[in-house]
Each structure stands twice: as structure tokens, then as C-alpha cells.
Amino acid sequence: MFEIQVNGRPLRVDAAPDTPLLWVLRDHLGLTGTKYGCGRALCGACTVHLDGVAVRSCVLPIADVGRRAVTTIEGLAPDRSAPVQRAWIELDVPQCGYCQSGQIMAAAALLRTHPEPSDGDIDAAMSGNLCRCGTYARIRRAVHRAAALARGER
């Protein structure tokens, strides 16, 4: 039995210690916004925040989470009011949408540490998140837009 904090709520989960956080979120807690992509931390579809840092949940055993705060796409802003969510909607970023929760979570983590990122900052931070539809230019624009929204620009 593990006690973890997910999206601001303390939860108890009965899972094997080596169960990846991804499967705890999806199968045990019903939080299906975090996606399975590759299972090897190569594509970024499973990106969540662990104490505000973007991590790949598909390779993170539940035993390694401890008491650190886990934030999923569902917990970023349930009303879609986070600047990254607003920017993604405003700029119609997703095509198929499968990778987008991981993209949004990676972008939110970037903006937490780099509130005014350059194109290079964005490309470096987002390089591990793959999009089969090739929406990279829209993603970059949305990260810049999210930064502007966070600064209070209209």
C-alpha cells in the first residue's frame, strides 16, 4: 500500500512497488489523461509533474514517488484556465491530440522555470515529446502564447 499525493489529494494505492506511476494513475485512479506511448520514456506522452518537474510516468515505479506531489493533466487546472491550456485551445494546437497532455505538461514545467523562453529554450525542453502529427510549430507558438498569458497579456 502506498500513500501518494495526486492533484492535491492524498490517496492510498494498493500496487506492487515496481508498478509504473502511469499504470497507477490510469488503472488504479482512473486518471486517463496521461497517455501510454512507448513505455520506455522516449516519447513524452506519459509526462506528469513530480514536485513541479516534468517526469516520464511510464518508467517511474510507484515505490519511488514517495510523498512528492504528482500533478497530471487533470490536475493542472481542471477548468482549463492554466495559461498553457488556454494557449493550446486558442491556437488549436492538437491534431490527433494523443501526445498533447504530455506536451502541455512539459510546457507548463518549462514555463515554471523559464517564464519568457526563447525558441531554443522551447525546442530543448520539448525535444523529448514526440508528435506524430508534426504540430511542433503550433506547439512552439502556444508556449510563447502561454508565456504571454501568464504575464497578463491579452
NORGIQUI-V131756 format. One record per backbone hydrogen bond with DSSP energy under -0.5 kcal/mol. CO is the residue of the C=O (numbers start at 1). NH is the residue of the N-H. E is the energy in kcal/mol with one decimal. If there is no record, write none. Layout:
# NORGIQUI-V131756
co nh e
CO NH E
CO NH E
This chain:
# NORGIQUI-V131756
co nh e
2 4 -0.6
2 13 -3.1
4 6 -0.6
4 11 -3.5
5 70 -2.8
6 9 -1.8
9 6 -2.5
11 4 -2.6
13 2 -3.4
13 15 -0.9
16 19 -2.1
17 63 -1.9
19 62 -2.7
20 23 -0.8
20 24 -1.6
21 25 -3.0
22 26 -2.7
23 27 -2.2
23 28 -1.0
24 28 -0.9
24 29 -1.7
25 31 -2.8
26 30 -0.6
30 32 -1.2
31 34 -0.6
35 37 -0.5
43 130 -2.9
44 47 -1.7
45 35 -1.5
46 57 -1.4
48 55 -3.0
49 51 -0.5
49 71 -2.3
50 53 -1.4
53 50 -2.6
55 48 -2.2
55 57 -0.8
56 59 -1.0
57 22 -2.4
59 61 -0.8
60 21 -3.2
61 64 -1.9
62 65 -1.3
62 66 -0.8
65 68 -1.5
68 5 -0.7
69 51 -3.3
70 7 -3.2
71 49 -2.6
72 75 -1.0
72 76 -1.1
73 77 -0.7
77 80 -3.0
82 86 -2.7
83 87 -2.6
84 88 -2.5
85 89 -2.2
86 90 -3.0
87 91 -2.6
88 93 -2.1
89 92 -1.0
97 100 -0.9
97 101 -0.5
99 102 -0.6
99 103 -2.0
100 104 -3.0
101 105 -2.2
102 106 -2.2
103 107 -2.6
104 108 -2.7
105 109 -1.9
106 110 -2.2
107 111 -2.6
108 112 -1.3
109 113 -1.1
110 113 -0.8
110 114 -2.8
114 117 -0.7
118 122 -2.4
119 123 -3.0
120 124 -2.5
121 125 -2.6
122 126 -2.5
123 127 -0.8
126 129 -2.1
128 130 -0.7
131 134 -1.2
135 139 -2.5
136 140 -2.5
137 141 -2.2
138 142 -2.5
139 143 -2.3
140 144 -2.1
141 145 -2.5
142 146 -2.9
143 147 -2.2
144 148 -2.0
145 149 -2.8
146 150 -2.5
147 151 -1.3
148 153 -2.5
149 152 -1.4
